[in-house]
Each structure stands twice: as C-alpha cells, then as structure tokens.
Amino acid sequence: MHELSLAGNILALVEGAAVREAFTRVLQIRLEVGRFAAVEVPALRFALESLAPGTVLEGAEVVIDEPPGSAVCPGCGRGVEIVARGDPCPCCGAYGLMPRSGDALRVVDLQVV
Amino acid sequence: MCVVCGCGSPVAPQGVEAQVDARTGDLHFGAGAARATVPGLSAERTVRIEQDVLGANDRVARQNRAHFRSHGVRALNLVSSPGSGKTTLLCATIRALQRSHPQVPLAVIEGDQQTTHDAERIRATGASAIQVNTGKGCHLDAPMVAQAFARLPLHGRAHDHHGHEHEHEHEHEHEHEHEHEHEHEHEHASPSLLFIENVGNLVCPALWDLGEEAKVVILSVTEGEDKPLKYPDMFAAAQLMVLAKTDLLPHLQFDVQRCEAYARRVNPGIRILRLSATTGEGMDAWLQWLLARE
C-alpha cells in the first residue's frame, strides 16, 4: 500500500538528479530493494509505471535488484541467509535471528540521455 | 564548416554525436533516445545515485529527533492495526498520569485518514492534541509530525521555559541542526511525553521514521496471536509490545505465551507488557516504562 508513496519519493529523487546532472530522460533506473525492506516489489514496479507518464521516467526500464537477507544466529553463531523474518536458523533451527542486511531501499543508478 | 562558430573546422563539437545519413551524408543531431542534444554532454550515460528512497523523510526525522531531545520531549510512535484500542489506551494513560504525575507535560498527535474523533477524545481528557488527517495516506511521515509538533503547546512551553524570543521558533523550524538548543538540554525541570498515534495499519508505518525515541506496537487479544508472524516488520521495528484488552482473555481462545513467543521470534529484544485500559491491569508497569529515562 505504501509503494505508491515510495514511487513518488523515487520520482522526486530522479527529478532532482535530472536538474543536477542535466538530463532529460531516463532509459533505465536501477533500484535495490532488500528482502527486509518491507516493500512488495511488483507493487512498487506497478506504482512506478503508473507515475512515469509525462515525467523523466516515462518509458524507463525498471531494474530491481533484490539482495537476500543475512543474519547471525544467536544459537550457533553462524552467519546465515534467511528468507523471512521469524524464520529459524537453517543450520541449528534456533529462532530469534535479527537480519543484519537486506533492509536497503535505494536508487542505485540511472541510464540517462 | 563548423556549425557552432563558423570557423571552418570540420570537427563537430566534442561529445555530441550525430547520426549520419549513409546516402546523403546529412547529419541528424537529436536522433538519440532523448531526441535532443546538449553540447558538452554525451548522449547516453550512467548517473550514480546511491540514495535512500526514504532519505528525504529520514532527514526530517533526524531534525525532529534533535528537536524533541533539545526540548526534553520523549516522543513515542504508537502503531497497531485499526481497532486495537490505541486511543482508549491513550485516554486511560493520560488520566492515570494526571493522577500520579500531574507535573509531567504531555501531548498527542493523532493520525487518521479522516475525522477528528480521536483528537476530540484526547482533548476531552484535558490534554492537548493535534489531529493529522492524511487523506488517502496510510501512514504519518516525518514532515507531518514536524508541522504538528510546532503547533502543540508542548513545543511552545519549552520555548517559554527558556525565555526564547518568538522569532527564534521560526528560525529553528527550517534549520538542519539545533546546536543552539542542545546547550539547554539539562535545564528541563521535567521531561515531557509526546504520543504520536499513527494511522491504524500494521504494515506501512514500519518504514517511516518520525523521529520518535521508540515505536510501541499495540496488539489486542481480540486479534490473532500470530500477528507478529503475519506482520513481522512492525514487530521487528518496535521496542515495546503492549498486549491490550487483557480483561477479555477469559472470553477468548488467545494463547498469550504463544503470542509473546512469536513476537520474540521476529524481535528477540522486544519488551512486552500486558495491559487492560478497562481494569487498569498492567497500567503501573506501562507508566513506569513511559517515565523511565534512557
């Protein structure tokens, strides 16, 4: 539900860059949306496509990298990859893993003309 | 001839490339994807951005945080699904504080999509409240909280306390840092409490930092005990979970231990309080938590 707000933020960020870097059109926008960023990727993509017409993002290809999340297990101390919050450690089955990475939500770069 | 200055040089301005018609030799500038060329810029390029999507909100949230700290305000962001009893809990909390700690100044920012019902309920207790209606928005953001806080007596009180000039207020609203305020931190006689009741929604408000000291997630026992697993981001973001409406437990199939275990599964460090605004069970522990200074 909040993906439309996020898409608005992304557009504002790109429009700021367009003024700074003197470009008029974006061919491709690359985003990083971590597994724990609390963002529904298809919804974000849809929101961006809805906002794009008439803006610098019109027609831009939206590339979204989704890096996996990592956590350190409080049980066995191993660094592990986890898919969802609340999942047990894939090594020892312990709960209570707090993600150490995978919550990024950022614009990485733009291909512009 | 050079098309820029007529100097006779056959070289086109550097960086601007034209498409050449193979048959006639005609040059087509502006035939790239942008259908325009800017002298000095190559047609297609990569611009590194590396910026957080929520960066603009987070900057205002940092200003709010500094602002709250400088005024001795402990700001708490209350989040839950609709109907968990946030406003009822707040009204009961305010009445209890008025009895036990009447010297503690407090105020409420009420977030909803529409109506001023909740702010009116808070004002009926005698506490000051500002309603923020988000329209279609599903969450409060940091700029909304900044504007609402500026209108609260809690904010003005801090300035009166310091004897600041009025013009100074306007100044710091727009400043990035509040160094001038930090000096006064120790002067506050008693800390004050700012409750920010977010829009009822267990998903979106998890992402927006408002500048609060802590998020408090409220889960009522009339909801499912597995909500911490279903909406893990919110429970992971909260410092405290209030398990509300515990007076209803005898009428429900709600496994308190299981609910608490689920909350700790997504957030091992979360504190949990069981509370009933109706009977007052757990109210003392809640007040203690509210008044504890970091």
Interface residues (C-beta under 8 A of the other chain):
Chain A: M1 H2 S5 L6 N9 I10 A12 L13 V14 A17 E21 A22 F23 T24 R25 L27 L31 F36 A37 A38 V39 P74 A84 R85 G86 Y95 G96 M98 P99 A104 L105 R106 V107 V108 D109 L110 Q111 V112 V113
Chain B: G32 A33 A34 A36 V38 L41 A43 E44 R45 T46 V47 R48 I49 E50 Q51 D52 V53 L54 G55 A56 N57 G137 C138 H139 D141 N201 V203 C204 A206 L207 P228 L229 P232 D233 A236 Y262 R264 R265 V266 N267 P268 G269
